[in-house]
Amino acid sequence: MPPLRQAIAVHLRDEYKLDYGADEIVVTAGVQESIMLCMLGLVEAGDEVLITSPRFTSYDTAVILCGGVPVPVPTYEEDDFALMPKEIEARITPRSKILVLVTPNNPTGAVTPPEVIKEIADLAVRHNLIVFSDGIYAKLIYEGSDHLSIATLPGLKAHHHLQRLQQNLRHDRLARGLHRRARALCACAHRTAPHAEHQHQHAVAVRRAGRAHRSPRSGG
């Protein structure tokens, strides 16, 4: 695994000018797993997650499962469906925690222009937002469009960057979040175990009673 992480770090540097070390790379079995892991690690109950709309709805599912609130940020045809900073800012509240930036976008195919990405970066820093930058389609763009990874901009390195083979994030923050979730799940399992055992014993008793009822009567 270390050689793979190193190769990914080199790929990110060569292809996207992203400066990450191998120790900052997390490899998962696909982007879906990484999305869920990051939401588990970072989203608290009531946190708002700003998400480009229209969008791939796996983000909504992950946010809701973690107790967060998806907040759609609409895009419009007159902007070629690029994500506009004014639409983001209009939906920021004290509960806003994460901005999901998907460019090129699924399903519209829109590529948010580099100059707009820079404005979004300034906005994210100003409002202390974590940015999930999903660039899985970065190599599938038409001539005349340019893809800029937001993590190359000042103050935005400590964000979450998704590609087809790599997920990068701040390990310490994610680890703390996942540890907290694991403890909560263990506590929940501990609380429900006595109830589950009672249900099991009741089910066994019912099955035994049913077998006794169905047993043939002694012949005379």
C-alpha positions in Angstrom: 0.0 0.0 0.0 2.8 2.6 0.7 4.0 2.4 -3.0 0.4 2.9 -4.2 0.0 6.0 -1.9 3.3 7.3 -3.2 2.3 6.8 -6.8 -1.0 8.6 -6.2 0.9 11.6 -4.6 3.1 11.8 -7.7 0.0 11.6 -10.0 -1.7 14.4 -8.1 1.4 16.6 -8.3 2.0 15.9 -12.0 -1.6 16.1 -13.2 -3.2 18.7 -10.9 -0.3 20.5 -9.2 -1.5 19.2 -5.8 1.2 19.0 -3.1 0.4 16.0 -0.9 2.7 13.5 0.7 2.1 9.8 0.6 1.2 10.0 4.3 -1.7 12.3 3.4 -3.3 9.8 1.0 -6.2 7.5 2.0 -7.0 4.8 -0.5 -10.6 3.3 -0.5 -12.5 0.8 -2.5 -14.1 3.4 -4.7 -15.4 7.0 -4.2 -18.7 5.9 -2.6 -16.8 4.5 0.4 -14.7 7.6 0.8 -17.7 9.8 0.7 -19.4 7.9 3.5 -16.2 7.7 5.6 -15.6 11.4 5.3 -19.2 12.2 6.3 -19.0 9.9 9.2 -15.8 11.5 10.3 -16.8 15.2 9.9 -20.6 15.6 10.0 -22.3 16.1 13.3 -26.1 16.1 13.9 -27.6 19.3 12.5 -24.5 20.3 10.4 -25.5 21.7 7.0 -23.7 20.5 3.9 -24.0 22.7 0.8 -24.2 20.5 -2.3 -24.3 21.5 -6.0 -27.7 20.9 -7.6 -28.5 19.0 -9.8 -26.1 16.4 -8.4 -25.2 12.8 -7.8 -27.4 11.9 -4.8 -25.0 9.7 -2.9 -23.9 12.8 -1.1 -27.4 13.4 0.3 -27.7 9.9 1.5 -24.4 10.0 3.4 -25.2 13.4 4.9 -28.6 12.3 6.1 -27.3 9.0 7.6 -24.8 11.0 9.7 -27.6 13.3 11.0 -26.6 16.3 8.8 -28.8 18.4 6.5 -28.2 18.6 2.8 -28.6 22.1 1.4 -29.0 22.2 -2.4 -27.2 25.0 -4.2 -28.9 25.5 -7.6 -27.1 26.1 -10.8 -28.6 27.7 -13.9 -28.5 27.4 -17.7 -27.5 31.1 -18.1 -24.3 30.2 -16.1 -23.8 27.1 -18.2 -24.7 25.3 -14.9 -21.5 26.3 -13.3 -21.6 26.8 -9.5 -21.8 30.5 -8.7 -20.4 32.0 -5.4 -23.5 34.2 -4.9 -25.7 31.1 -4.8 -23.5 29.5 -2.2 -23.2 32.6 0.0 -27.0 33.1 -0.1 -27.4 29.7 1.6 -24.7 29.9 4.3 -25.9 29.8 7.9 -24.2 29.4 11.2 -24.7 25.6 10.8 -23.0 25.5 7.4 -19.9 23.2 7.7 -19.1 21.6 4.3 -19.3 22.6 0.7 -19.4 19.9 -1.9 -17.8 21.1 -5.1 -18.4 18.8 -8.1 -16.7 19.9 -11.2 -17.0 18.7 -13.9 -20.5 18.1 -12.7 -22.6 14.9 -12.8 -25.2 15.0 -14.5 -24.9 18.4 -16.2 -21.3 18.0 -17.3 -20.7 21.7 -16.3 -17.1 22.8 -15.6 -16.9 25.6 -13.1 -14.3 28.1 -14.6 -11.0 28.7 -12.8 -11.8 32.3 -12.0 -15.0 31.2 -10.3 -13.2 28.4 -8.5 -10.9 31.2 -7.0 -14.0 33.1 -5.8 -15.4 30.0 -4.2 -12.1 29.4 -2.5 -12.1 32.9 -1.0 -15.7 32.3 0.1 -14.8 29.0 1.7 -11.9 30.4 3.6 -13.9 33.4 4.7 -16.7 31.2 6.1 -14.4 28.5 7.4 -16.0 25.8 5.2 -14.6 22.4 4.6 -14.6 21.8 0.8 -15.1 18.3 -0.7 -13.8 18.7 -4.2 -15.0 15.9 -6.4 -13.0 16.0 -9.7 -13.7 12.5 -10.9 -14.5 13.7 -14.4 -11.5 16.1 -14.6 -10.2 14.3 -17.7 -13.5 14.2 -19.5 -13.9 17.8 -20.6 -14.3 19.5 -24.0 -11.8 21.9 -25.6 -12.3 25.4 -24.3 -12.9 24.3 -20.7 -10.3 24.3 -18.0 -10.3 22.3 -14.8 -8.7 23.9 -11.7 -8.4 21.9 -8.5 -9.4 24.2 -5.6 -6.8 22.6 -3.4 -4.0 24.3 -5.3 -5.2 27.7 -4.0 -4.0 29.4 -0.8 -5.7 28.1 2.3 -7.5 25.3 0.6 -5.0 22.4 0.9 -6.6 21.0 4.0 -9.8 20.0 2.0 -11.1 16.8 0.7 -10.2 15.9 -2.9 -11.9 13.0 -4.7 -10.6 11.3 -7.8 -11.2 7.9 -9.3 -8.4 6.3 -7.4 -7.6 8.6 -4.5 -9.1 10.3 -1.5 -7.1 12.9 0.4 -8.0 14.5 3.7 -6.7 15.5 7.0 -6.1 12.2 8.8 -6.2 13.5 12.3 -9.7 15.1 12.0 -11.2 12.1 10.2 -9.6 9.7 12.7 -11.2 11.6 15.6 -14.6 11.6 13.9 -14.5 7.9 13.0 -13.3 7.0 16.6 -16.2 9.0 18.0 -18.7 7.3 15.7 -17.3 3.9 16.6 -17.7 4.5 20.3 -21.3 5.7 19.7 -22.1 2.5 17.8 -20.5 0.3 20.5 -22.5 2.1 23.1 -25.7 1.5 21.1 -24.9 -2.1 20.6 -24.2 -2.5 24.4 -27.6 -0.9 25.2 -29.5 -3.0 22.8 -27.8 -6.3 23.6 -30.0 -7.2 26.6 -33.1 -6.5 24.6 -31.9 -8.6 21.7 -31.1 -11.5 24.1 -34.6 -11.3 25.6 -36.1 -11.4 22.1 -33.9 -14.4 21.3 -35.0 -16.3 24.4 -38.7 -15.4 23.7 -38.3 -16.7 20.1 -36.8 -20.0 21.3 -39.6 -20.5 23.8 -42.2 -19.8 21.1 -40.6 -22.3 18.7 -40.4 -24.9 21.5 -44.1 -24.4 22.3 -45.0 -24.7 18.6 -43.1 -28.0 18.3 -44.9 -29.3 21.5 -48.2 -28.3 20.1 -47.6 -30.1 16.8 -46.3 -33.4 18.4 -48.5 -36.4 17.7 -50.6 -37.6 20.6 -49.6 -40.9 22.2 -51.3 -43.9 20.6 -53.8 -45.9 22.8 
